[in-house]
Amino acid sequence: MIDLRDANYFVTVAEAGSLALAAEKLGRTQPALTKCIQRLEDDLRIELFRHEGRQLVLTEAGHVFLTRMRSLLGFATEVRREMSDLGTGVAGSIKIGSAATTAEYMLPHLTAQLINQAPAVTLELTVGMNDVLMRALIEKSIDLVFGPLTRSTSESERFESFSLTSDDVVAVASNDHPIFDHPLTPETLAAYKWVLAGPGVATRQWLESTFRSLGLNELQVQMETSSIFLLPRLISETKLLSFISRRNLAPGAVGEHLREIPLEATTMRREFGIIRLREAYFTPAARLLVRIAEESRAQFENRPLPGTESSF
């Protein structure tokens, strides 16, 4: 039987790639970690690491074992949390992953309601790109992700999602852009250059897929940015096209001086909500937060977003 302490030591060494770094992180000696690795390799009868200079590199078996040990440690953490929750009720910690805009748009109201109803709950918020957040969700290092519900999350049995509001993402340009001097067609869009989020962002992936399905040339991306707050001025001064939430064009919104390029073919309809890993332990506090969010749907509809979700 694998000891949880050995599992933790192994994961730390594997992630550090060095006994010295792992020993410093764990507060243990290098010989102690060496004995741990030897115990595991003797028990499994297989080599988990090989030396490449001063680096410890995982073997093929080591990579498989690392995945299993991460899951094992995650499961052990869930068991501890579940047992603790049985004694404390709605308490403990909720680990939330969110796109930057969703964190600003949805979470202030929701967390205020949660703290009001469950003062003992603590929150850990990670703001990041969707690929990083979804990987963390799968590895059970976060409990919930707030953001757009993509096809992969909505259709996969692996995830459970809760829709909270909808949103349209549209092509935009500065008010005086020359594109408005001509008939507007998808082919017209293909003739101009763009400022967009990175290739891993769902909105950009959708737009690129749409261009391909329409038989258009590839998007001419001249600039990439992860900040919506840079976009309006960039779009205005560079005469680049972009792809942002229609809500951002409303009076008082970040893109109020921009103009929509009204084409049905390049209008992306998306849902915002919460995503959780179906197999993961659903803490009472996390269930309460989801319930508060579902009861708050009406407050999110027709409310201007402070910016598009550049993280998804």
N, C-alpha and C positions, 0 to 999 in steps of 0.2 A: 504494500500500500504506500502511495506517495504522500509524504508529509507536506502539509500546507506551507510550512516554513521553507522546506527545500524548494517547493514550487515557486515561492516568492523570490528566493535567492536566485534560482535559475533564470527567471524572467528578468530580474534586475541585471544580471550579468549579460544576458543576451541583448538587452536593449542598450547597455553601456558599451558592449564590445570590448570590455577591459575589466580584468579582475581588480585592478587598482581603483578605477572609477566606481565600480560597483561596491567595493569594500568601503570607500569613503561615503557613498550614499547610504549604505545600510548600517554603518557604524560597526562593521565586523572586520576581522583580519582576512588577508588574502588566503592564508592556509585554510581557514574555516570554510571559505567559499570553494576552494579547490577540493576539499573533502566532500562538500555537498555535491559538486559535479561528478566526482568519482562514485559516490553512492548511487546517484541516479543512473550513471552509465553502467555500473555493475548490475543494478537491479533490472535495467531494460536490456542489457547485453547489446548495447549499440553505442557508437560514438556520437555525441551531441555537438561537439565543437572540434574545430581544427585550428591550428595556429597559422597565421599569415603575418610574419614579422612579430610585432608586439600586439597585434590585434587578435582577438578570439572571434572566429567566424563560425556561424551555425552550419552544420551539415544539412543535407536534405531532411534527415530524420529530426535534426534539431529544429528546423523550421516548423515541421508538423507538431512536434512536442510543444513548441512555444505557443502555437495557436490553442492547443488543448489546455495548457497551463493557464493561459489568460482566461479561458472560459471557466476553468475550475476555480480560480481565484475570484472571478466575478460572481460565480454561483455561491461561493462561500460568503462573500460580502452580502449577497441578497438574503441568505439564510439569517445572518446576524441581524440585518435590518428588519426582517419579518418577525423574528423573535422579539426584538426590541419594540416593534410597533404593537405587538399583542399586549405588551404591558403598559405602553404609554399612550395609545390611541393616536389621534391626529397630531403627531409631533415629528421630530426627526428632520432630515434634510431632503430637499428636492434639488436635483441637478438638472438644470435647464440649458439647452443649446438653442441659440437663436441667431437669425440673420440680424444685422445691425438695425435695419428699419423696423422689423417686427419687434425687436427689443424696445425701440422707442415708441412704436405705435400701439402695441397691445399690452405689453407687460406692466407698465406703470399702474394702469387701472386694475389689472388682474392680481398683481402681487399685493396691492393695497387691500383689496377685498380678502385675499387669502390671509394676510397677517391679521386683519380685523377679526376673521372667523377662527383662526388658529394661531394665536400669538406665539406658541412654542415652536412653530415651524421655522427652519432656516433655509435659505436659498443660496445656491451656487449657480452663477450665470456664466456661460461661455458664449461669446459672440464670435462667429467665424463663417467660413465658406461651407456650402452644403455638403461637399464631399467629406470634409473633415468632421462635420457634425454627425453625418449619417454613419461614418465609421465608428465614431465614439458611441453612438447609440447601439450599434451592433455589438461593440465590445463591452457594453453595459457600464461605461464610465459616465454616461449621462442618462437621465430618465425620460426626458421629453424633448422634442425639437419643435420649435415654433417657426413656421415659415410656409412657403408655397407647397401645395400638395401635388407633386409630380406624378406622372403616370406610373413610374416605378414604385412609388410609395403607396399609391392608391390601389393599384392592381395586385400587388404582391401580398400573399398570405402571411408573409413574415411580419408585416406591419399592420398596426391599427391606426386609423386616422380619424380626426374629428374636424369637420369643416366649420369655419367660423365666419368667413366673408368671401366675397368674390372680387375680382379686379380685372380690368382690361389693360394690356400693354400694347402701345401703339408706336408707330414710327413718327418721329417729330423732327422739326427743323426750326431755325430762326424765322421770325415773321417775314423777313425780307429775303429769304433764300430764293435763288433763281428757280428752284424746282417748282414753285407755285406759278411760274410764268408759262408752264406747259401742262398739257393734259396729264393727270396723275394716273399712272399705271405701275404695276410691279416692275416692268421693264425700266421705267423712269428711275426707280429706286436703285436699280443695279448700276446706274451710270454714275452714282455719286459715292464718295467715301464716307466712312462711319467712325464714330467713337462709341465703343461698346464695353461691356464688362468682359472678364476673361473667358476663355474657351470652356471652362468647367461650369459656367453659370447657365441655369436652365433656360432663361429667356433668350440668351444668345444662341444656345443650341437649337431652340425652337425656330428662331428666325433663319438660321443657317439651313435647317431641314426644310423650311418652307421655300426658301430660294431654290434648293435642289429639286423639290417636288414640282415647282413651276418651270423648271428647265432654264433657270436664270444662271448667269455667271456667279461665281463665288463672291461673297461679301468683300468689299474692299475696306478692310479694317485698318485705318491709319493710326488709331490711338485706342489703348485699353486703359480702363480705370476701375478701381474698386470703390470709388466714392461718388455717390449721386450728387453730393453738394458741389462737386466740381463741374458736373455736366452742363447745367444751363448756360453758364458763361462760356464754357468750351464750345458748346453747340452754336451759340450766338456769334462768337468772335472768329471761329475757324470755318464756319459754314459746313461743318460736318453734320451728317444725319445721326440720329440716335434712336433708341428703343426704350421707352420708359412708361411708367404707369400713367394712364389717362387722368387719374386723380391728381397727379402732380401738375396738371395744366390749369387747375381750378384757381380762381382769384385767391391770392394769399399763399398759394402753394409754391414750392421751390421752383417750379417751371412755368409760372404764370405768364412769362413773356415769350414762351415758345408756342409753336403752332402745330397741331396734329396734321399728319398727312393721312387723310381719311380713305383708307383702303381696307376693305373687309378681308382680303386675302392675307394681309399682314397685321391683323388684329388678333392678339393672343388672349384668350379667355383662361383665367386661372383661379384656383381656389386657395385661400389662405387657411391655415388651421394648425392642428397639433398632431405630431406623429410620435408613436411609441412602438417599441419592440414587443410584439405580441407575447413572446415567450418569457419576457422579463417580469420580475415581481413588480406589481402595481401597488405602490405604497398608498396608505390611506390619505396622506397629504397630497400625493400626485393625483389621486382620484378626485379629491376636493378641488384642486386647481382646475382640472378638466371640467368639472361640473360648473364652477364659477365662470369659466370661459364660455361654455355652451349657453349659460343663462345671460351672457353679456353680448350675444350675437348682434342684437338690435343696435347696440352702441357703436359697433364697428362698421355697419352698413352706411354708405354714403358719407363717410367721414374722410376728409382729405388725408392722404398719406404724407408724412414728412419727407419721403424719398422712396425711390424704388429699391427693391431688395437686391442690392448689388452682390449679396452673398449667395444667391441661389440662381 
